[in-house]
Amino acid sequence: MLAVGEQFPSYSLTATVSTDNSDKAFKTITDQDYGGKWKVYFFWPKDFTFVCPTEIAAFGKLNKEFLDRDTQLLGGSTDSEFVHRAWRVHHEDLHNLPFPMLADIKRDLCGMLGILDPKAGVAQRATFIVDPEGVIRFVMVTDLSVGRNPQEVLRVLDALQTDELCPCNWKRAKRHWSCDLWSLFILTLRVSKGKRVGCRGEPQVLPLRQAQGRDDSL
């Protein structure tokens, strides 16, 4: 299986992009599409199964979160584009999927990635995060019977995009008020006992001169 640091392979596959009853339901997608973006590829074993639609729908619900991070989701399996379309038509949770479903019917891409299950002969439940240069930055494979947590994939993407060291269970900080505006607001108040609140809400101990009302820096 390809590992972190390796180049994601070149490919050209037909993908199902809608439930239209025409050729508009299908589109050819290659590794050159979505240039300059991060990409999340996730594969599942088979269409018309029980575990797969739960995680596919969950990825779909987070699509806007991924787009906000300049990231394109791409799902796929070894089923044909026609099977993908039929599944979307007949499964309520998959009607309006906002990302392409790659049809690796010849198993070329799965073979190059090294994710074909040796016993079942289908794609393993594998996930790849690929940076804008086409380099694999994250790989995860679970047992065929165990679904993924898309929120965890989003968390790892956030960590990778910081390009910094991120500890265990790191999460992107929630948005705060502008530090300057918050500081301006705080400066209108005097908090007793020599404390005031910092720009993120953390108590800050004031120097003695400030605590006594003699703040030469103001």
LUMNUPA-301735 format. One record per residue: residue in one letter; x, y, z of N, C-alpha, C in turn. Coordinates in steps of 0.2 Angstrom, whole numbers, plus 5000, padded with zeros to 4 digits. Layout:
// LUMNUPA-301735
["A",[X,Y,Z],[X,Y,Z],[X,Y,Z]] ...
This chain:
// LUMNUPA-301735
["M",[5004,4994,5000],[5000,5000,5000],[5004,5006,5000]] ["L",[5002,5011,4996],[5006,5017,4996],[5006,5021,5003]] ["A",[5011,5024,5005],[5012,5027,5011],[5013,5034,5011]] ["V",[5013,5037,5017],[5014,5044,5018],[5020,5047,5015]] ["G",[5020,5052,5011],[5026,5055,5008],[5027,5053,5000]] ["E",[5023,5048,4998],[5023,5045,4991],[5018,5049,4987]] ["Q",[5019,5049,4981],[5015,5053,4976],[5008,5049,4975]] ["F",[5003,5052,4975],[4996,5049,4973],[4997,5047,4966]] ["P",[4995,5041,4964],[4996,5039,4957],[4991,5043,4952]] ["S",[4993,5043,4945],[4989,5046,4940],[4984,5041,4938]] ["Y",[4978,5044,4937],[4972,5040,4935],[4967,5043,4931]] ["S",[4963,5040,4927],[4957,5043,4924],[4951,5038,4924]] ["L",[4946,5040,4928],[4941,5036,4929],[4934,5039,4928]] ["T",[4929,5036,4926],[4922,5038,4926],[4919,5039,4933]] ["A",[4916,5044,4934],[4913,5045,4940],[4905,5047,4940]] ["T",[4902,5045,4945],[4895,5046,4945],[4894,5053,4949]] ["V",[4891,5058,4946],[4890,5065,4949],[4883,5067,4950]] ["S",[4878,5063,4948],[4871,5065,4949],[4867,5059,4948]] ["T",[4860,5059,4949],[4856,5054,4948],[4852,5055,4941]] ["D",[4854,5060,4937],[4851,5061,4930],[4850,5054,4926]] ["N",[4845,5054,4923],[4844,5048,4918],[4847,5049,4911]] ["S",[4853,5051,4911],[4857,5053,4905],[4864,5053,4906]] ["D",[4868,5055,4901],[4875,5055,4901],[4877,5060,4906]] ["K",[4873,5065,4908],[4875,5070,4912],[4876,5067,4919]] ["A",[4874,5061,4921],[4875,5058,4927],[4883,5056,4928]] ["F",[4887,5056,4923],[4893,5053,4923],[4898,5059,4920]] ["K",[4904,5058,4923],[4910,5063,4921],[4916,5059,4922]] ["T",[4921,5061,4917],[4928,5058,4918],[4932,5062,4923]] ["I",[4935,5059,4927],[4939,5063,4932],[4946,5060,4932]] ["T",[4951,5064,4932],[4958,5062,4933],[4961,5065,4939]] ["D",[4968,5063,4940],[4971,5066,4945],[4973,5073,4944]] ["Q",[4972,5076,4938],[4974,5083,4937],[4968,5087,4938]] ["D",[4962,5085,4939],[4957,5089,4941],[4958,5092,4948]] ["Y",[4954,5097,4949],[4954,5101,4956],[4961,5103,4958]] ["G",[4965,5105,4953],[4972,5108,4954],[4972,5113,4959]] ["G",[4978,5113,4963],[4979,5117,4968],[4975,5116,4975]] ["K",[4971,5111,4975],[4967,5109,4981],[4970,5103,4984]] ["W",[4968,5103,4991],[4969,5097,4994],[4963,5092,4992]] ["K",[4964,5085,4993],[4959,5080,4991],[4959,5075,4996]] ["V",[4953,5073,4997],[4952,5067,5002],[4949,5062,4998]] ["Y",[4952,5056,4997],[4950,5050,4993],[4948,5045,4999]] ["F",[4941,5043,4998],[4939,5037,5003],[4936,5032,4999]] ["F",[4938,5026,5000],[4935,5020,4996],[4931,5016,5001]] ["W",[4926,5012,4998],[4922,5007,5002],[4922,5001,4998]] ["P",[4920,4995,5001],[4920,4989,4998],[4915,4988,4992]] ["K",[4909,4989,4994],[4904,4988,4989],[4898,4992,4990]] ["D",[4894,4994,4984],[4888,4997,4984],[4883,4993,4987]] ["F",[4877,4995,4988],[4871,4991,4991],[4873,4987,4997]] ["T",[4877,4990,5001],[4878,4986,5007],[4876,4990,5013]] ["F",[4877,4988,5019],[4874,4991,5025],[4879,4997,5029]] ["V",[4885,4995,5029],[4889,5000,5033],[4891,5006,5028]] ["C",[4892,5005,5022],[4895,5010,5017],[4891,5016,5017]] ["P",[4884,5015,5016],[4880,5022,5015],[4880,5026,5021]] ["T",[4881,5023,5027],[4881,5027,5033],[4887,5032,5033]] ["E",[4893,5030,5031],[4899,5034,5031],[4899,5039,5025]] ["I",[4897,5036,5019],[4896,5040,5013],[4892,5046,5015]] ["A",[4886,5045,5017],[4881,5051,5019],[4884,5055,5024]] ["A",[4888,5053,5029],[4891,5057,5034],[4897,5061,5031]] ["F",[4900,5059,5026],[4905,5063,5022],[4901,5068,5019]] ["G",[4896,5067,5016],[4892,5072,5012],[4889,5077,5016]] ["K",[4888,5076,5022],[4885,5081,5027],[4891,5086,5029]] ["L",[4897,5084,5028],[4903,5088,5030],[4906,5091,5024]] ["N",[4903,5090,5018],[4906,5093,5012],[4908,5100,5012]] ["K",[4903,5104,5015],[4904,5111,5016],[4910,5113,5020]] ["E",[4911,5109,5025],[4917,5110,5030],[4924,5108,5026]] ["F",[4923,5103,5022],[4929,5102,5018],[4931,5107,5012]] ["L",[4925,5109,5009],[4926,5115,5004],[4929,5121,5007]] ["D",[4927,5123,5013],[4929,5128,5017],[4937,5128,5018]] ["R",[4939,5122,5018],[4946,5121,5019],[4950,5120,5012]] ["D",[4947,5122,5007],[4949,5121,5000],[4951,5114,4998]] ["T",[4946,5109,5000],[4948,5102,4999],[4942,5099,4996]] ["Q",[4943,5095,4991],[4939,5091,4987],[4938,5084,4989]] ["L",[4932,5082,4991],[4930,5075,4993],[4929,5071,4986]] ["L",[4932,5065,4986],[4931,5060,4981],[4930,5053,4984]] ["G",[4924,5050,4983],[4923,5043,4985],[4924,5038,4979]] ["G",[4925,5032,4981],[4925,5027,4976],[4925,5020,4978]] ["S",[4924,5015,4973],[4924,5008,4975],[4925,5005,4968]] ["T",[4925,4998,4968],[4926,4994,4962],[4920,4993,4958]] ["D",[4914,4996,4960],[4908,4996,4956],[4908,5000,4950]] ["S",[4904,4999,4946],[4903,5003,4939],[4900,5009,4941]] ["E",[4900,5014,4936],[4897,5020,4937],[4889,5019,4937]] ["F",[4887,5014,4933],[4880,5013,4933],[4877,5010,4940]] ["V",[4881,5006,4943],[4879,5004,4949],[4879,5009,4954]] ["H",[4884,5014,4954],[4884,5020,4958],[4878,5024,4958]] ["R",[4876,5025,4951],[4870,5029,4950],[4863,5025,4953]] ["A",[4863,5019,4951],[4857,5015,4954],[4857,5015,4961]] ["W",[4862,5015,4965],[4862,5015,4972],[4860,5022,4975]] ["R",[4862,5027,4971],[4860,5034,4973],[4853,5035,4972]] ["V",[4850,5032,4967],[4843,5033,4965],[4839,5029,4970]] ["H",[4841,5024,4973],[4837,5019,4977],[4838,5020,4984]] ["H",[4844,5024,4986],[4845,5025,4993],[4844,5033,4995]] ["E",[4839,5034,4999],[4837,5041,5001],[4843,5045,5003]] ["D",[4847,5042,5007],[4853,5046,5010],[4858,5048,5005]] ["L",[4858,5045,4999],[4863,5046,4994],[4861,5050,4988]] ["H",[4854,5052,4988],[4851,5056,4982],[4855,5062,4980]] ["N",[4857,5066,4985],[4860,5072,4984],[4867,5073,4986]] ["L",[4871,5068,4985],[4878,5068,4987],[4882,5073,4983]] ["P",[4886,5077,4986],[4889,5083,4983],[4896,5082,4980]] ["F",[4898,5076,4980],[4905,5074,4978],[4904,5068,4973]] ["P",[4909,5067,4969],[4909,5062,4964],[4910,5055,4967]] ["M",[4907,5050,4964],[4909,5043,4966],[4913,5040,4960]] ["L",[4919,5038,4961],[4923,5036,4956],[4922,5028,4955]] ["A",[4922,5026,4949],[4920,5019,4947],[4927,5016,4945]] ["D",[4930,5013,4949],[4937,5009,4948],[4935,5002,4946]] ["I",[4931,5001,4941],[4929,4994,4939],[4934,4990,4937]] ["K",[4940,4992,4934],[4945,4988,4932],[4950,4987,4937]] ["R",[4949,4991,4943],[4953,4990,4949],[4960,4993,4948]] ["D",[4961,4997,4943],[4968,5000,4942],[4970,5004,4947]] ["L",[4966,5009,4949],[4968,5014,4954],[4969,5010,4961]] ["C",[4964,5006,4963],[4965,5002,4969],[4971,4998,4969]] ["G",[4972,4995,4963],[4978,4991,4963],[4985,4995,4964]] ["M",[4985,5001,4961],[4991,5005,4962],[4992,5008,4969]] ["L",[4986,5009,4972],[4986,5011,4979],[4988,5005,4984]] ["G",[4987,4999,4981],[4988,4993,4986],[4983,4992,4991]] ["I",[4976,4994,4989],[4971,4993,4994],[4966,4988,4992]] ["L",[4967,4984,4987],[4963,4978,4985],[4963,4973,4991]] ["D",[4957,4971,4993],[4957,4966,4998],[4959,4959,4995]] ["P",[4964,4956,4998],[4967,4949,4995],[4962,4944,4995]] ["K",[4957,4944,5000],[4952,4939,5000],[4945,4941,4996]] ["A",[4943,4947,4997],[4937,4949,4994],[4937,4951,4987]] ["G",[4943,4954,4986],[4945,4956,4979],[4941,4963,4978]] ["V",[4939,4967,4983],[4936,4973,4982],[4941,4978,4986]] ["A",[4939,4985,4985],[4943,4990,4988],[4942,4989,4996]] ["Q",[4947,4990,4999],[4947,4990,5007],[4944,4997,5009]] ["R",[4942,4998,5015],[4940,5004,5017],[4945,5009,5019]] ["A",[4948,5012,5014],[4954,5016,5014],[4953,5023,5013]] ["T",[4957,5027,5017],[4956,5035,5016],[4963,5038,5015]] ["F",[4964,5042,5010],[4970,5046,5009],[4968,5053,5009]] ["I",[4973,5057,5012],[4973,5064,5012],[4979,5066,5007]] ["V",[4978,5070,5002],[4983,5072,4997],[4983,5079,4997]] ["D",[4989,5082,4997],[4990,5089,4997],[4990,5092,4990]] ["P",[4990,5098,4989],[4990,5101,4982],[4995,5099,4978]] ["E",[5001,5097,4980],[5006,5094,4976],[5006,5087,4974]] ["G",[5000,5084,4976],[4999,5077,4975],[5002,5072,4979]] ["V",[5005,5074,4985],[5009,5070,4990],[5004,5067,4995]] ["I",[5004,5061,4996],[5000,5058,5001],[5002,5060,5008]] ["R",[4998,5063,5012],[5000,5066,5019],[4996,5062,5025]] ["F",[4992,5057,5023],[4988,5053,5028],[4985,5047,5025]] ["V",[4986,5042,5028],[4983,5035,5026],[4979,5032,5031]] ["M",[4973,5029,5030],[4970,5025,5035],[4966,5020,5032]] ["V",[4966,5014,5035],[4963,5008,5032],[4959,5004,5038]] ["T",[4953,5003,5038],[4949,5000,5043],[4947,4993,5040]] ["D",[4945,4989,5045],[4942,4982,5042],[4936,4983,5038]] ["L",[4935,4979,5034],[4929,4979,5029],[4922,4981,5033]] ["S",[4922,4978,5039],[4916,4978,5042],[4915,4985,5047]] ["V",[4920,4989,5047],[4920,4994,5052],[4920,5001,5048]] ["G",[4915,5005,5049],[4915,5012,5046],[4919,5017,5049]] ["R",[4921,5022,5045],[4925,5027,5047],[4922,5033,5051]] ["N",[4926,5037,5054],[4923,5043,5057],[4925,5049,5053]] ["P",[4921,5052,5049],[4923,5058,5044],[4925,5064,5048]] ["Q",[4923,5065,5055],[4925,5070,5059],[4933,5070,5060]] ["E",[4935,5063,5061],[4942,5062,5062],[4946,5064,5056]] ["V",[4944,5062,5050],[4947,5064,5044],[4948,5072,5044]] ["L",[4942,5075,5045],[4942,5083,5045],[4947,5085,5050]] ["R",[4948,5082,5056],[4952,5085,5061],[4960,5084,5059]] ["V",[4961,5078,5056],[4968,5077,5053],[4970,5082,5048]] ["L",[4965,5083,5043],[4966,5088,5038],[4967,5095,5041]] ["D",[4964,5097,5046],[4965,5103,5049],[4972,5104,5052]] ["A",[4974,5098,5055],[4981,5098,5058],[4986,5098,5053]] ["L",[4985,5095,5047],[4990,5095,5042],[4991,5102,5039]] ["Q",[4985,5105,5038],[4985,5112,5035],[4988,5117,5039]] ["T",[4989,5116,5046],[4993,5121,5050],[5000,5121,5048]] ["D",[5003,5115,5046],[5010,5114,5044],[5014,5115,5051]] ["E",[5011,5113,5056],[5015,5114,5063],[5014,5107,5067]] ["L",[5018,5107,5072],[5017,5101,5077],[5010,5101,5080]] ["C",[5006,5096,5080],[5000,5095,5083],[4999,5089,5088]] ["P",[4998,5091,5094],[4998,5085,5099],[4992,5081,5098]] ["C",[4992,5076,5103],[4986,5071,5103],[4979,5075,5104]] ["N",[4974,5073,5100],[4968,5075,5100],[4967,5083,5099]] ["W",[4972,5086,5095],[4972,5093,5094],[4966,5094,5089]] ["K",[4963,5100,5091],[4957,5102,5086],[4958,5110,5085]] ["R",[4956,5111,5079],[4956,5118,5077],[4952,5123,5082]] ["A",[4955,5128,5084],[4952,5133,5088],[4946,5136,5085]] ["K",[4941,5136,5089],[4935,5140,5087],[4936,5147,5086]] ["R",[4932,5150,5082],[4933,5157,5080],[4931,5161,5087]] ["H",[4936,5166,5088],[4935,5171,5093],[4933,5178,5091]] ["W",[4931,5182,5095],[4931,5189,5093],[4938,5192,5091]] ["S",[4938,5197,5087],[4944,5200,5085],[4948,5202,5092]] ["C",[4954,5200,5092],[4958,5201,5098],[4958,5209,5099]] ["D",[4959,5213,5094],[4959,5220,5095],[4953,5223,5098]] ["L",[4947,5221,5095],[4941,5223,5097],[4939,5221,5104]] ["W",[4941,5215,5106],[4940,5212,5113],[4944,5216,5118]] ["S",[4951,5217,5116],[4955,5221,5120],[4952,5228,5121]] ["L",[4950,5231,5116],[4947,5238,5117],[4941,5238,5122]] ["F",[4937,5232,5121],[4931,5232,5126],[4934,5231,5133]] ["I",[4939,5227,5134],[4941,5225,5141],[4944,5232,5144]] ["L",[4947,5236,5139],[4951,5242,5142],[4946,5247,5145]] ["T",[4939,5246,5144],[4934,5250,5146],[4932,5248,5153]] ["L",[4935,5242,5155],[4933,5239,5162],[4939,5239,5166]] ["R",[4938,5239,5173],[4943,5238,5178],[4941,5232,5182]] ["V",[4944,5227,5181],[4942,5221,5185],[4946,5221,5192]] ["S",[4942,5220,5197],[4945,5220,5204],[4950,5215,5205]] ["K",[4954,5215,5210],[4959,5211,5212],[4965,5210,5208]] ["G",[4966,5215,5204],[4972,5215,5200],[4972,5210,5194]] ["K",[4966,5208,5191],[4965,5204,5185],[4961,5207,5180]] ["R",[4963,5205,5174],[4958,5207,5168],[4958,5201,5164]] ["V",[4954,5201,5159],[4953,5196,5154],[4957,5197,5148]] ["G",[4960,5192,5145],[4964,5192,5139],[4960,5192,5133]] ["C",[4963,5192,5127],[4959,5192,5121],[4956,5186,5119]] ["R",[4957,5180,5123],[4954,5174,5122],[4950,5172,5128]] ["G",[4949,5176,5133],[4945,5175,5138],[4949,5172,5144]] ["E",[4956,5172,5144],[4960,5169,5149],[4961,5175,5154]] ["P",[4961,5173,5161],[4962,5178,5166],[4970,5180,5165]] ["Q",[4972,5186,5166],[4979,5189,5166],[4980,5193,5172]] ["V",[4985,5191,5175],[4987,5195,5181],[4991,5201,5179]] ["L",[4989,5207,5182],[4992,5213,5180],[4998,5215,5185]] ["P",[5002,5218,5182],[5008,5221,5186],[5005,5225,5191]] ["L",[5009,5226,5197],[5006,5230,5203],[5004,5237,5201]] ["R",[5008,5240,5196],[5007,5247,5194],[5000,5247,5191]] ["Q",[4998,5242,5187],[4992,5242,5183],[4986,5241,5188]] ["A",[4988,5236,5193],[4983,5234,5197],[4981,5239,5202]] ["Q",[4985,5244,5203],[4984,5250,5207],[4981,5256,5203]] ["G",[4980,5255,5197],[4977,5260,5193],[4982,5264,5190]] ["R",[4989,5263,5190],[4994,5266,5187],[4997,5262,5181]] ["D",[4993,5262,5176],[4995,5258,5170],[4999,5263,5165]] ["D",[5005,5264,5165],[5009,5268,5161],[5008,5267,5154]] ["S",[5006,5260,5152],[5006,5258,5145],[5000,5260,5142]] ["L",[4995,5263,5145],[4988,5264,5142],[4988,5271,5140]] 
